[in-house]
Amino acid sequence: MKTDTIAAIATGLSNAGISMIRISGEEAFAVIDRIYRSKKGDKILSKERSHTIHYGYIIEDDQVIDEVMVAIMRAPSTYTREDIVEIDCHGGIVVTRKILETVLKNGARLAEPGEFTKRAFLNGRIDLSQAEAVSDIISAKNELALKNSVKQLRGKVREVILDLREKILRDIAFIEAALDDPEHMTLDGFDQALDSHLKEEIRVIEQLIKESQNGRIIKEGIKTVIVGKPNAGKSSLLNTLVGEDRAIVTDIAGTTRDTLEETINLNGILLHVIDTAGIRDTADIIEKIGVEKAIRITEDADLVIYVLDSSTELDQNDEVILELINEKKAILLLNKSDLPAKVTMDELRKKTNHPLISVSVKEHTGIEELEQTIREMFFQGELTLQEDIYITNERHRVALMQSLDSLKLVKQSMEAGMPEDFYSIDLMSAYESLGKIIGENVEEDLVNMIFKEFCMGK
């Protein structure tokens, strides 16, 4: 591990009220002593108490660069468990870069992306799941994602994983001890106890894996495609959800020839909404390309919102769309409920089991019911995150799957009457797979790859 002193700008580089330059490492105090002067010129920051803030100036060649506030924090009670200095300066781009340049000239090197958090991990302050949560907090796109990431940062994933590993390790230790000392320990009846342990461990892991789909949606959003025949109200629905006129709306069928994408925060649910060309049999070459693209995008969607014009009778194009979304998560909206109906709920219930909602996009009615239906489809109703922790990281999900497979192999060995030392092999494999989540048994290349995804200064 590198133990040299690193520095970086820890705030966005733009004209702002304040910028912050962070320094971490054994020479952090030596660096600040070389470039800091107090107002009266009588302070040496390396001799001041930890976790204090000091007013003064950053100096280069006896010239004042900026008026600053400097926070000093001594190891190990810091983010990285190293000595840390944070310089708060005025937020101009030129002055911030100039101070960083001065820091680097006086004994620090430029930090790599994520290197401060990497040092926090390598120095044992946080585990790998908590380190990844830091990145997730920074990139959170909605309140639910933020709350879930904060819970992970506070160690909720770590608690679950450590509990599982402790139980698995206890069984491994018992098997190994009994095999090494059969005169004083017996494995008679142990299969029943182990089977009970495995059932509970498998239940917990399967639940985490199942809910990881919710975690992905919380973090990334629901890929939502709006489909329907031309002039059914698809673009009007998109404009209503967005809250502004993003899509061109006319009475001319086939106005939308290509896709239009928007990201919408629907009361905490992030939707990546794609408005598509109306699906119909057409001789227009350009419109036909748009229809084919709409079909391809629909096949890859998390959610399909099928908008029907309830004032128009169903036709062959509707049959094509119903067949297309038959195996998808989908909601059918009977739009134009303010007009005389030629399509009824009862008629559609004979053709599909998908939820049906009567709406008038023009009158803005039925939108709240659409929102609640989406919640119920993806989150089993109200999603509060008061107790649950959702796995949002694909690396974590893969490790859980590997651990689950290993525990199931233990059960198979028990059912096949295999010797107990076979149990230990797969139990240890499950134990090690879970360890990958919190940063044990992970290769250096993987660690480096994870932290390269972080922003500079963090």
N, C-alpha and C positions, 0 to 999 in steps of 0.2 A: 504494500500500500504506500502511496505517496504521502509524505508527511511535510512537504514544503508548504509555504504560506501562499494562499490563493486569494484572489480578489476579483470582484465583478460588480457591475451596476445591477442592483437588485430591483429596480423599478423600471417602468416603461421609459424608453428613451424618447422623450418628447418635451415640448415646452409646457411645464407644469409648475405647480407651486413648490414642490419639494422633490428631489431625487435622493436616492440612497445608494452608497457604495459600501459593500460588505467585504470585510477582510477576515480570514480564518486561518489559524495555524500557529506554530511555535513562535514565529517572528512578528505576529500581528501587532503586539505592543511596541516592539522595536521600530516597526515601520511607521506607526502613528507618531511616535516620539520624534522622528526625523522631520515630520512635515507639519506638526500641529504647534500652534502658539496660542496660549490663553490671552485674554484681553490685557492682563497685567504682566504677562510673560513669566509667571511664577509657577506654572503647573507642569509637571511631568506625568503624563497619563499612566505610564506603566507603574507608577507608585500610588495611584489612586485606588479607592475601594471598587470592588466588582459591582456591576450592575448600577452604575452611576452615569449621569449625562453631563457633559461639559460644553460650555459655550466658548468659542474662540475662532481661530482662522486657520485655513490651510495655506502653507507657505511654500514657495519654490524660489530658490535663489534670492531669499529675503524679500520677495514680492508676494503680496497677498493675492491668492487666487479667488478665495470666496470666504464669506462669513458662514460658519457652520455650527451645528450641534453634533457632538461625538458621544456615542454610547460605548462603554467598555464592559465586557463580560468575560470573566475568567473561567477556564475549564475547571471541573467538568460540567458545570451548570449552564450549558449553552446548547444551542441547536445542534452543533457538530461535535460537542464534547471537547472542543479545542478552544483556545483563546479566540474571542471574536471582537472585532471593532466595527461599528457601523457609523458611517459619516453621513449625516443629513445636510444636504447643501441645497441651494436654490436650483429650481428644476430646469434650467436652460440646458439645451443639448451641448453647447460648446463648453460651459463651465463644468458640467458633469463629466464629459469626456476628459477634460483637462485634469480634473482631480484624480480620475482613474489612472490616467497616464502618469501622474506624479507618484501615486501609490506603487505602480508597477516599476518605476525607476528606482524606488527606494526599498526594494527587497521582496516584493510579491510577484507572482506570475498570474496571468489571466486564467481564471477558472474555466473548466470545461462545462458544457451544459449539464446541469443536475449535480455538479460535483459537491456542493454543500450538503445536499440531501444524501448523496452517496457516502460521504464521510459520516453523517449521522447514522447510517445503516452499518457501515463497517466498524464504527466505534461502539456499536451496541445500544445506541439510544433508541432506535426504532427498528422494527423488523421490516422485511421486504414488502409485505402487504401494506404496512403503514406508509412506507416510502412511496409506493405506487398511489396511495390515497392522496398524497400531497399533490401529485400531478393531476389527479382527477378533480381535486378541489379547484385548482387553477383553471381547468378546462370545463368545469361544470356549466351546463347550458340551461339548467332549470333548478328550481328549489329542491325537488325530490332528489336529483342527482347530487346536489350539494349536501343535503342532510345525510344521504347514504355514505358519501365520501368522508364526511366528518366522523361518522360512527366508525368507519374503518380506520381512520387516523387515530381515534381514541382506543383502538385495539380490540374492537368487537370481533373481527375475523380471527385475530390472534387467539382470543379467548376460546372460541369454538375449536380451532385447530389444536391448540395445546391440550384441551380436554380430551379430544379424540386420541391424540398421540399418547397421552398418559395412560389411558385405558388399554390401548393396544400394547404398549410397552410393558405394562403390568402382566399381561397374559404371556408375552414372550419370555419375560423373566421367570415366570412360574414354570413354564415348560422347560426352559433351559436348566433351571435349578433342579427340577425333578428328574430330568434325564441324567444330570451329573451326579446326583446323590439319591439314587432310588431306595436306599436303605432308610432314609429319614423322610422322604417326600414321595407321595404317590399321585399318579395321574388318574386313578380310579374315580369315575364320576365327573372328571373335569370337562368332558365333552358337553355335558348338559349346561354347565356354567359358561363355557366358551360360546356355545350356541346362543345363549341368552345375550351375551355381550355383543356378539356379531350382529344379531338382529337389530339391536339398538343403534350400533355404529352405522350399519347399512341404512337404517331409517333416516338418521341425521344427514348422512352424506347425500342420499337420494333426494331429500327435501332441499338441500342446498343447490343441487344440480337442477332440480325442477324449477326452483325460484330464480336460477341464474338467467332464465329467459326474461323474467321481469327485470332483472338487473341490467341486462343488455338494453332493454327498452327504456329504462330509467336513464341510463347513461347516454345512449345514442339516439333515442326517439323512435317513434313508430313510422316505418316507411308506408305511407298511405297513398293509395292511388284512387282518384275519382274517375269512374267510368260511366258510360251511358250512351244512349243514342244522341245524335246531334240535336241541339236546341232543347235538351231536357232540363238544363239549368246547372250544369257542372261548373262552368266558369262563374256563374252568379254565386254558387255555393262557396267556391274558393274566395271570392271577393268578400263574402260575408264572414268567413272564418278569419281572413287576414285583417278585416276591418278597413280596407281601402280597395279602390278599383285597380287591381293588378292585371286582371284578365279582360280582354275586349269582349263585351257582351252586345250581341245584336239579335234581331229576330231572324237573321239569315242562317239556316242550318249549315253546319260545316265551317263556322267561323274559325274555330280552333283547329289548326292544321298540325301543330307540333305540341310538345309538352311544355308546361310552365310549372316551375317548382318554387315552393315557398316553405319556410319553416315557421310553424305556429306553436305558441305556448298556450295550450287550451287549459287554463286553470291548473298548471303544474304538469300537464301531459304534453310532451314535446312531439309534435307531428311534423314529419317531413312530407308535405303534401305535393302530389304531382297531378296536375290537371291534364287530361289527355284528350286527343282528338275523339270526336264522336264515332262510336263503332257502328258502321253500317256497310252494306255492299255498295261500292261506288266505282264508277269508271274514271273518276278524276285521279290521275297518276299521283299528284302531290298529296291529295287527301288519303289515297290508298296507303302511301308510305306512312302517314301519320297514324292510320288505323292499325297497321302491322306493328308499329312501335308501341302503341297503346297496349296491344295484346301481350307483347314481350314483357313490358314493365309490370303488367298486372300479374303475370306468372311469378314474379320475384317479390311481390309486395307482402308486407306483414298484415296489412288491412286493406280491403277494397270497399270503397263507398260507391254503391251502384245507384245512380240517380235516374229515376223514371219520371216521365211526364204523365201524371195520373189523369190528365185530360185527354190523353191519346191512347188508343187501343194498342195492346201488345202485338208484335209482329215477329217475323223470323229473326230479325236482328236481336230482339230481346232473348229469344231462345239461345242464340249463340253466346250472348253475354252470361246468361244463367248457367250454361254448360261450362263456360270459362271459369266461373267463380265457384263452381260446385264444391271443390275441395279446399277453398280458401276461407280465412276468416273474413267475413263480409257483412256489411249492413246495407239494407235496401231502403232508400229514401223515396217515398211517394211524394214528389214535388208538385207544386201548384195545387195544393189542397184548397186554395181560395177559388178554384174554378170547378165547374161540374165534372164529376169523376166518371171516367170510362174504364178505369182499372181499379179494382177493389182489393182490400186486404185479403178477403176470403179467396179470391181468385189466385193471388200470389202465394198464399199458404199451401195451395195444392201443388205448387211448382218448386218451393224451396223451404228449407228449415232455418234460413238466416233471419236475424231480427228485422222486423219491418217497422218503419217510423213514418208517420204522415207529417210532412213539413210544407211550409211555404217560405221558400228562400226570399221571395219578394217581401213578405210580411215579417220575416225573421222569426217565424214560429217553428217549434220542434227542435231547435238547435241545442237547447239544454238537455233534452232527452237523448240526442245524439251523443253528447259529451258523456252522460252517465252510462250509456250503453257501451261506449269505448272502454270506460273504466272497468265495467263488469267483465268485458271480454278479455282484457289483458291483466287486470289486477284483482279479479274476484271481488269487485266492489271498491270500497273506500281504501285508499292506500295512504297510510299515515306515517309509516316508518318509526312508530313509537317503540316497537319491540324488535321487529324483524330486521335482519341484515341481509342484503341482497348481494350476491356475488356478481360483480360487474366486469371482472377481468377475465379474458379468455384463457390466460395462462393458469389462473386459479381453477377454472372449470375443468381444464384438461387434467390437472393434477388430481382433482377430486374424482374424475372418471377413472384414472389409473388406480387410485386407492380403492375405489369401489370394486373394480375388477379383481384386485388382489384379495379383498375380503371375501368375495364370492368364490374364489378359488379355494380358500380355506374351508368354506362350507362344503364344497364339492369333495375335498380331500376327506373331510369328516364322514360324509355320506358313503364314500368309497372304502372307508375303513383303513385309510393310509396311516402310517406311523406318525406320531406327534411331531417329530422333527420336520416333517413336511409342512405342518402348520406354521412353524416358526419362519420358514423361508418366505411364505406369502404374507404373513403378518408383518415381517420386517420390510417387505416391499411396500405395503400399504403405509407403514410408518414413515418411510423415506419419501414417498410421493406427497404425503401431507406436509412434510418438512420443506418441500420445494416452495410451498405457498408463502411461508414466513421467512424464507431465505436460507434455510439449512439444506445442505446437499445440492447447492446450485453452482454451476460452473461460472468462472470469472467472465467468460465471454457473454453469458446471458445477463449477468449483472451490468456489464458495460453497455450492452444493447438497451437495457431498460432505462438507464439514466441518460443515455444520449437523446431520448425522446423528451427530456425535460427542457424547460426554458433556461436561458442564461440567468445567472444570479440566484438560482434556486437549487 
